[in-house]
Amino acid sequence: MGMTLAEKILARASGLERVFPDQIVVARVDLAMSHENADLVRKSFLEIGVDRVWDPSKIVIVFDHRVPAESERTATTHKAVREFVAAQAIEHFYDVGRGGICHQVLPEEGHVRPGMVIVGTDSHTTTHGAFGAFATGIGATEMAGVWTEGALWFKVPATLRVIAEGDFRPWISAKDLILHLIGKLGAAGADYRAVEFDGPAIRRMSVASRMVLSNLAMEMGAKVAFTPVDEILLDYLRPRVAGKLEMIAADPDACYEQVIRLDVGEDLWEPQIACPHAVDRVQPLSALGDVPVHQAVLGSCTNGRLEDLEVAARIVAGRLVHPRTRLIVIPASQRVYREAMRLGYLETLMAAGAMINPPGCGPCVGVHQGILAAGESCVSSTNRNFLGRMGSKDSFVYLASPAVVAASAIAGKLAHPESIVQESAPCLLEV
């Protein structure tokens, strides 16, 4: 009997010929990532009493949750981490203005490759499964142990396999697919499982779209989530990663706990919306009626990449954001920001009335860059809509694709993109 992708990677990293679901193994870690919570890791590490981290070349620290510092407390945290980075000679540190959101920065800068074991003190570290890595979130005390020894214990996860066939309908995207699956399986439907996404619909996706699937799989409890390692992925990685890249894959006779099949053309007729206050409260857009939108947020580690900004710019071009609505756009990284600026996407969004924020997580975690007041509703391309997630506990967050976010900003309410692009654009006055 063969092994799944998760089993293969953990077996190799733990020095075993094969592993089985629920087996406990101690695996070598190839990359350890933290953001501002590196300060919590630092404190735990210092308590252990070891002088030096195990390998400063395998630690990556990215400031992204509170950038630039929104308070004196955050500024103090940033300072402490900078001093630790210097003292430990940590090679890969992305300070304010030099990186972006951690899950975007890691692959952009060539830190991720197939077959790696990656741990991060952020729950959406699962994103890097889109690059063939066993990537998962851990706590600060666990990370202090990794910084000390370079290894961590894991329980080998059972694996769910999702086979997606068919062709996406216009305006339907990877975000709609993963929201549909989360709604179908529930918030614990893949609890401590690995998920392998495959099938013709997945293999036609861009790397950016695949990252959406791996990122949001965490919201149905996944420990790790993979998309295929194929030529599309290798074409992305080759300019960024030195050396030979491995075409790692599950064995044809691997054993899966469950196989889920769907046709994206037949099963996804319209955009999917995650309603307040849970990611698995998913409804088709037409079931929601008129929902006013006070704020629309385009960005985050889920949907702040170039293709997301492009589709939004295409929808708002020649139009104006609704008078009662704020459109906030946050590119996922400095690289994305610069390329979107070069291609004119940001100019188009700004002409429509959008505010462009620097790369970061701000409103997604409810700390700054656009939090909500009581009674306000937001449609967002981010990954969580828990009670009080984006500000007031009396606010409401709906999760949707970048296309729906852009269309809703123009309509002032939740809207299908085709309802906007079919309308004639108003004349914009030059000022």
Buried (B, 14 or more C-beta within 10 A) or exposed (E): EEBBBBBBBBBBBBEBEEBBBEBEBBBEBBBBBBBBBBBBBBBBBEEEEEEEBBBBEBBBBBBBBBBEBBEEEBEEBBEBBBEBBEEBEBEBBBBBEEBBBBBBBBBBBEBBBBBBBBBBBBBBBBBBBBBBBBBBBBBBBBBBBBBBBBBBEBEBBBBBBBBBBBEBBEBBBBBBBBBBBBBBBBBEBBEBBBBBBBBEBBBEBBBBBBBBBBBBBBBBBBBBBBBBBBEBBBEBBEEEBEEEBEEBBBEEEBBBBBEBEBBBBEBBEBBBBBBBBBBBBBBBBEEEEEBBBBBBBBBBBBBBBBBBBBBBBBBBBEBBBBEEBBBBBBBBBBBBBEBBBEBEBBEBBBBBBBBBBBBBBBBBBBBBBBBBEEEBBBBBBBBBBEEBBBBBEEBBBBBBBBBBBBBBBBBBBBBBBBEBBEEEBEEEEEE
